[in-house]
Amino acid sequence: MHALWVLRNELLGPESDTDDSGSFNGIVAQPSPFTRYNRILEMAPQMDLKQLLVACAEIVSEADTISFSDRQVAVSAAEALMEILEKQVSVSGEPLQRLGAYMLEGLRARLLSSGSIIYKKLKCKEPTSSELMSYMHVLYQICPYYKFAYMSANVVIGEAMENENRIHVIDFQIAQGSQWVSFIQALSRRPGGPPYIRITGIDDSQSAHARGGGLDLVGQRLAQVAKSCGVPFEFHGAAMSGCDVQLENLQVRHGEALAVNFPYILHHMPDESVNTMNHRDRLLRLVKSLSPKVVTLVEQESNTNTSTFFQRFCETLDYYTAMFESIDATRPREDRQRISAEEHCVARDVVNIIACEGTERVERHELFGKWRLRLMMAGFSPVQLSPSVGISIRDMLKEYSSNYRLAEGHGALYLGWKNRALATSSAWR
């Protein structure tokens, strides 16, 4: 319609007859990008921060698809909105102001660059391994998302292995191995003596940086815990991305009861929307072929995988607003540790979702309904969570704000902040 309107002006001149509505032979004139963007900029002083972020994202989204000449107009309008946004965001402000600072960073990176260059444009200085570990510990203490993952999985695996004498746990993101300290301690108290336990820990180079060393450090730490508890123990490290894992890396042995743990990691695996390899489903089929006694899955309850950029931006804005509000309930806004923890442990995820595409975008969350479908297509069946899983999580949540919510539905346990679900925990066989 816009092209017809431009053609009409070129053929007949701008003063040709139209009706009062601005239509030409029943076709309503569409304002040019320049006119629309000018209107947005005129309205900007009356917009709140959320409206400004959404308006800027809409223009950046259009800049990805329109003609070169119009793109220049879009870029100029987006940059003008970014200047306004710059004055309203702050890493030490209210939750939306803090999140806005990182979303603005993502919008700017998307507008200016693409691919791996984007991360080079990020302002945050890479922390040392000890600093990053302390930031992760801060997040672990002030919000329950990691504890939710660790505790729910441990209860499920512990119950599934109740009568087993030889246990093998494969953890696809072992990090510092903290999850398994309490698990080993619980096994040491088993009536009749502890079972033999072997843990295979998979992790990539980013976690190695956070640890300040390789997976051997995790193995040594867990071996010391097991020795102090009198638990027969063995550790095997697989220092690689989950995408690279093959059967031989898992060292599965006959006669061991197998449990597989996916803690906030499966969404990093590219699926059919990224490439034909579809590591997400390949990995699920590989795990199913091992006939595990139980598989635990914890994931963010967010939809950012295959949606369009603008839809993804709005979903990220909604999801992380709730997360930043929950963090805000525990630490003062000027707290340097909190600021650093958000910057290095959360902001990079936000920027990746907004700024990156293709293989460069590794944050690809899916809602539980989609995970459920994937797992069932891979041959898994859901395992009903026992009441003790919910009881353990509710006891843990007593240490936190009453705004955290726990709900059960569709075979999963949902953790949320106020009315927004943020994570799910489920079990499969």
N, C-alpha and C positions, 0 to 999 in steps of 0.2 A: 504493500500500500504506500509505503514511503517512496519507493522507486517510481510508482505511478504519479505521485504528487510532484516529485522533482521533474519528471518528464512533462507533466502538464504545465508547469511553470516555464520550462524551457521552450515549449511549443507555443503556448498562448500568452506567456508573460504573466507577471505576478498580479496584474490588475484585472485579469479575466474574471467573468462572472462566476460567483459561487453563492451558495445560500449562506444564511447567517451562521450555520453550524460549522462552516469551513470544509464542507464536503464537496466533492467533484463527481457528478453523476452517481451519487449514492456512496462514494468511497470516502471514508473519513480521513482527513489529513493527519499524518503522524508527525509529531514534532521531531526535528532533527536531533541527533545526539548532542550537538552544541547547545540547543535550546533546553533539552531535558537536563543536561548536566548543570547548566546555569541555574535552572529552577532549584535543583538539589542544593547547590551552593548558597542560593539565596535563603533557603529554608534551614540551612545548617545551624545558624545561631539559636534556633528554637528547638533543635533536636537534643535528646539526651545522649549519653555515651553509647548505649546499646544501639540506638537508631543510627548514630553516626557510623559505628562499626559495620552495621548491616548495609547501609547505603554505600560505604566505601567498597565493601566486598562485592556488591552487585555491579559496581562500575568496573572493578578489577576483573570480574567474571566476564563481563561484556568485552573487555579489552582482549581476552583470549580468542575471540571468535569473529570480531568485526573487521572491516577493511582497514588497510594501513592508514588512510587519511583520517578515518573516524577513530582509529586506535590512538592516534596522537592526541585527539581531543579527550578521549577517555583517560589516557595517562595523565594529562594535565589536570583534569578534574579530580582524579584519584589523589594525585600529589597535593592538590589544594586541600582536600579533606584530611589527608594525613598530617598536614601542618596544623590543622585545627585539633585533630586527635592527639597529637604530640603534647599539646598543652593540657589535656584532660586525663592522661594516663600517668600512672606512677607505680613503681615496684614496691612502694611502701604505703600505698593508699588503700582504699576499700577493695573488697574482692574483685569487683568488676574493673576497677582501675588497674589493678595488678595484672589480671588476665588480659585486659585491653592492651597493656604495654607489649605483651608477647604476641598477641594476635596482630597488632600493628606491625611488629617485626616480621611476622609471616607474610602479611599482605605486601609489605615493601619488598621483601625478597622475591615474592612471586612476580610482582610487577617488573622488577629489574632483571631477574635472572631465571635460570632453570637448571635442573640436574644437580650435580655435585657442587657446582659453584655456590649454590645457595648456602650450604653449611659454612663455606669459607667466609661468607658475608655476615654470619652471626657475630654479634658483638661480644657474647660471653666468652671469657677467657677459660680455656680448658683447665680445670682444677687438678691438683696433684691427686694421686690415688688415695692418700690419707684424708684429704679434704673431701673428696667425693664420697668416701665411705662414711664420714661424719655427717654429711648432708643427707645421705640415704637413711642413716640411723635416726636423724631428726624426724624425717617423714614417718619412719617406722613407729616412732614414739608418739607423735602428735595426731596421727590419724590411723584408723584401724584396717586400712585396705590390705596391707601385707599380712597382718595377723589373721584377718578373715581368710585369706588364701591358705596360710600355713596351718591354722588350727582346723579348718573344715577338712582339708585333705588328710591331715594326720589322724583325725578321728575316723574317717572313712577307711583309710588304709589299715589302721590299727584293728578295726572291727573285722575287716576282710581277712586279715592275717592271724586271727585269734588262735587258731589251732595249727598253725604252720610252724615247722621247726627250721626251715631254711627259706629265708626271705631275700628277694632281690628287688630293689627299688631303682627305677630309672627316672631321674629328675632332669627334665629338659631345660631347666634354668636354675642351676644349683646356687649361683651367686656366692655368698659367703658360707653356705651350708647351714645357716642358723636354724632352718626349719627342722633339721634332723637331730638336733641336740636333744630337744624334749622328747622326740620320738624314740631315740635310743634309750633315754632315761626311763621312759614308760615301759619299754620292753624288758629292761633290767628287773622290773618289779613283777614280772609275769610269774604266777604260781607254777612251781615245777622247774623254774630256771629259765633264763633268756634263750631265745632262738639264735641261730647264726644269721647275721644280716650282712648283705653286700649292697653297696650303693654305687650306681653308675651316675656320675655327675657330668652333664653336658653344659657347656657355656662358651660364649664367644670372647673375642679380644676386648670388647668394651667392659665386660665384667672383670676380666683379668686386670684391666687398668684400675678399676674400682678397688680390687683386692690388694693391688700392689704386687701381684705375682700370679703364677699359674695355679692350676687346679690341685697341684701337690700340696699347697697350703691348706686347702679345704680338707683333703684327705688326712693330713697330719692332725688337724684340729679335731676332726671327728674320731679318728683313731684314739686320740688321747681321752676323749669323752667316753668312748666305748670301753677302753681299758680301765678307767676309773670306776665304771659301773659293772665290770665283769661280763661284758657282752662280746661274744666272738664276732669280729668285724673285719670287713675287707672293703677297700675303696678302689674304684676304677674311674679315671678321668678321661673325658673325650672333649678336648679343647677345639670346638668347632661350632659353627652355626647349625641350628636344627635343620636347615635346608640341605646341609651336606651329609647328614647322618644316613648311614647305610646299615644293613643288618650286622655286618662284621664289627661295627663300632660299638655295639651294645653288649657283646660278649654274654649272650644268654646261655645258661647252662641247664641241662636236664635235671629235674628233681627240685628246682627252686620255684617257689610261689612268686609270681611276678606282679609288681604294681608299677604303674607308669603315672608320672605327675607332670601336668602341663600348667604351671602357674604364670598367668599373664604373659604367655610366650607364643601361643599358637597364632595369634593375630599378626605376628611378625613374618609368618611364612607366606610367601606370595601364592595366590590362588589362580584360577583359570582366567581371571580378569587381567592378570599381569603377564603371564606367559603360559605356554603350552605345557610346561613341566608340572605346574600346579602342585608345588611342594606341600601345600596345606593338606590336600586330600591324599597325596602319595604317602605322607608321614602317618596319617591316620590308618591307611590300609596296611602299612608296614607294622605298626603297633598291633593292629588286630590280628595279623598273621602270627604274632608271638603268643597268642591265647593268654593274655594277662588276666589275673584274677580280678583286678579292678583298675580303672583309669580315672584319675581325678582331673577335672578341668575347671579352672577359674579364669574368667575373662571380664573385661570392662563391658558394661551393658550400654553400648553405643553403636551407631550405624554410620561408619565413615569409610567403608571399603569401596563400594561401587557407586555410591551416590555422586551426583554432579558436584563440582567445586562449591557452588553457592549453597546447595543443600548441606554439604559437608561442613562448610563454615558455620552455618546456623546451628547444626547439631553440636559442633565443637564448642560454640559459644554457650549453649545451654548446659552441656555436660560439665565443662570445666568451671562454669560459674558456680555450680553446686559444689564441686570439689574445692574451689578456692574459698567458698563460704565455710566449708567444714574445717579447713585449715585455719581460717581466721578465728574460729571459736577457741583456739588453744594457745595462740601466741600473740603478743603485741604486734601491731602493724610495723613498727620500726625495728623489730627484732632482726638482727643481721643474719642469724642462723636460718631463720625462716625464709628470708629473702633469698639467701644463697641456695637453700634446699629447693625452693620453687624454681629458681633460675636454672639450676643444673639438672634437676630430676624431673621437672614437669614441663618447663618452657620448651625444651628441645622437642618433646613429643608434639606440643601444640604447633610449633613452627613447621615440623615435618608434615603434619596433617594438612596444613594450609598451603605451604609453599611448594611442596614436592609432588611429582607425578611419576607414574611408571615404576621402575625398579627402585628409584630413589625414595619413594614413599613406603616406609616400612611400618608405619602405624596404620593398620587396616582393620579396625574393630568391626565386629558383627554382633547383632543382637542374639540372644540365647536361642530364639526360634531357628535362626539360620545355623547356629552350631549344632543344634539338635538334629536338623535335617542332614547336615554333613556327616555326623557321627553315625546316624542310622543308615545312611547310604554306604558307609564304610563297613557296615555289618555289626555295629555295636547296638546294645540294648541298654536303656537307662536302668540304673540301680536306685531303688528307693532309699532315700536318706533316712537314717534312723533318727528318732527324737533326740538322741544324745548329741548329734551334730548341732542342731539348733540351740540346745541347752548350753553347750560350750560357748557358742558365739554370743548368745545373750548375756552370759556371765562376763565375757570379755568386754562387751559393749557398755557394761555398767561403769567402766572407767572413763567413758567418753560422754560427749554431749547427748542429751535426750533427743536431739533432732535426728540422730541416726535411727534408721528403721530397718527391721529384719522381717522378711516375708517369705513364704514358701508358695511355689506354684509351678506347674508344668514340669515337675520333677527336679526343680532346682531351688536353691536358697538364694534370695535376693538381698543384697545390702544396699541401702540407699540413704540419701540425705534429704530430709523432709519428704517431698513427694517425688523425688527423682531417683530412680534406680541407678546405681553406679557400678555394681559388680554382681556376678552370679557365680555360684559354686555348684557343680554337679558331679555325679559319679556314673561310670559306664562299665559294661562288661562285654 
